[in-house]
Amino acid sequence: MADAFEKPNTVEPAEAEGLVLRLAIRFGVGVGLACALWMAGLQMMGGNGFGPKQLLAQLLVPLVAVASEWMLRRQLRPHRPGLGRSLGVGTLTVLIAALISAISLVGLAYGAGEPALARHRAEVLEIVRAQQRENPKMQLSATAQQQQVRNVANLNAGGMAISNFTQVLLLGLVLAIPAGIFLRE
């Protein structure tokens, strides 16, 4: 009786590549915009939109990538998506989300201006100095410590965007690849 109410599968395996792209765009843009809105919201509420709280929104990326893989599997039923399509939709979802997140970080940096970037640099410098003082396992030379301080002083929107892109991409792929392998059948 439940089978009578289920929507029949209308996607043929030959049309699956278009479905992969549509799902990746839909899910990737959605979660990328969620990351962007989270950073903008943090900044508007007086927090640091560039700081470590970004991770809270970035944790959605791997979950949404798995959701896109699951949706592909569901829409192709009774056919199997296969490894390439399953990994493709998850990887494309993560890649699109990472691009949107990084681009929005650059936009936020230019919108918020230099005072917000200076405040972020000050927070990062405070963290770096605290780690240098309190981590006895990692005894850095004086030149290495000075290099870390110079790196913090040279933080700019482009470098933060590259870091954001890399972080979102790696975080998303950590879950998207195993889930894609599992959901291929």
Secondary structure, 3 states (H helix, E strand, C coil): CHHHHCCCCCCCHHHHHHHHHHHHHHHHHHHHHHHHHHHHHHHHCCCCCCCCCHHHHHCHHHHHHHHHHHHHHHHHCCCCCHHHHHHHHHHHHHHHHHHHHHHHHHHHHHHHCHHHHHHHHHHHHHHHHHHHHHCCCCCCCHHHHHHHHHHHHCCCHHHHHHHHHHHHHHHHHHHHHHHHHHCCC
